Amino acid sequence: MHVLSFARSLPKILLLVLLSASLGAGCSKQTEKPKVKAAPPVTVARASVKDVPIELRAIGNVEAYATVALKSRVAGMITGVQFKEGDDVAKGALLFTVDPRPLQAQLAQAQANLARDLASANNAREQAKRYASLWQEGIVTREQYDQLQANADSLSASVASLRAAVDNAKLQLDYCFIRSPMSGRTGGLTTHAGNLVKENDTPLVTINQITPLYVTFSLPEKELATIKGRMGGKLPVQARVAGSAVVEQGTVTFLDNGVDPATGTIKVKATFANARKTLWPGQFVNVAITLDTRKGATVVPTRAVQTGQQGEFVYLVKPDATAEVRPVSTGPSLDGVTVIERGLVPGDTVVTDGQVKLVPGGKVAVKGGAPS
């Protein structure tokens, strides 16, 4: 009896279980909420007003204002070196001494020969004067007078030659004392005291004049007209060594007389006082020529400007925290900012990082930069 009653009630139990399962499923579907896509995080900045200098930039090479390789004008032994490698020397400073004794002896000999012939020339001239009077009185013949006059003239010529020999000996002796022809910095020595040197042989030392000095660089030929128009006045130039915050000021002083057809550039040279000796011959420096200043320009960080098929644009963050694609017209860029000619006004908020995940009209989550 119990078995039969359980068998009859089994369909009802199954029906209740299935009904409970379906009701539970329906309730779970009603309580499940749809998933909402999170707004992409972005970094923003405000468009601002700034005076932007209009510059031409290039890589320049520093050159010495003048370079001299000193050589000996006489042969002999170096008896003195009056400086150390790398010293700054003044114009006229004594740098090397070549043994002067052989040339001092030659000078003494030349002076002695001059004194001898000078005495003979004076005597011959006096004799010629006396014979001129005697010839006029008829005491001596014209031939005798002419011989004495010719001898006096010959000795006078010999005296002139010996004077030149003395001057040359003095000059050769002066060459024993090698002096700096300009103010500058010395390089490495190629000889030392005790070494023999030959006339006009290997340079003893090289001197570079570094105050002032030149910076040479090239600019595109399209800038030629602008540079020529400003050459009448002082066109300012700034030079800075990579990795250094020190900026040296100079002016353009040379414009080459032709454009290089291979590169389409023109050579420009600027002169720098280099009083602090920041620049060094052979260095590469960053050069900037300031042509003008754009007053009150609207600028945004350069990384905010994107380029698409329709041109340049920025993502503008609207007050409701949605993104808008705004086409812009840009001007010059300098030090991480770009001038916006059209498309933005000061105070507009633009996206500077995170543009990849943005869609026009979509929500954004500002995570850094100026508030939207």
Secondary structure, DSSP 8 states (H G I E B T S, - for coil): -HHHHHHHHHHHHHHHHHHHHHHHHHHHHHH---------EEEEEE-EEEEEEEEEEEEEEEEEEEEEEE--SS-EEEEEE-S-TT-EE-TT-EEEEE--HHHHHHHHHHHHHHHHHHHHHHHHHHHHHHHHHHHHTTSS-HHHHHHHHHHHHHHHHHHHHHHHHHHHHHHHHHTTEEE-SSSEEE---S--TT-EE-TT-S-SEEEEEEEEEEEEEEEEGGGHHHHHHHTTS--EEEEEETT---EEEEEEEEEEEEEETTTTEEEEEEEE--TT----TT-EEEEEEEEEEEEEEEEEEGGG-EEETTEEEEEEE-TTSBEEEEE-EEEEEETTEEEEEES--TT-EEEEE-GGG--TT-B-EEEEES--
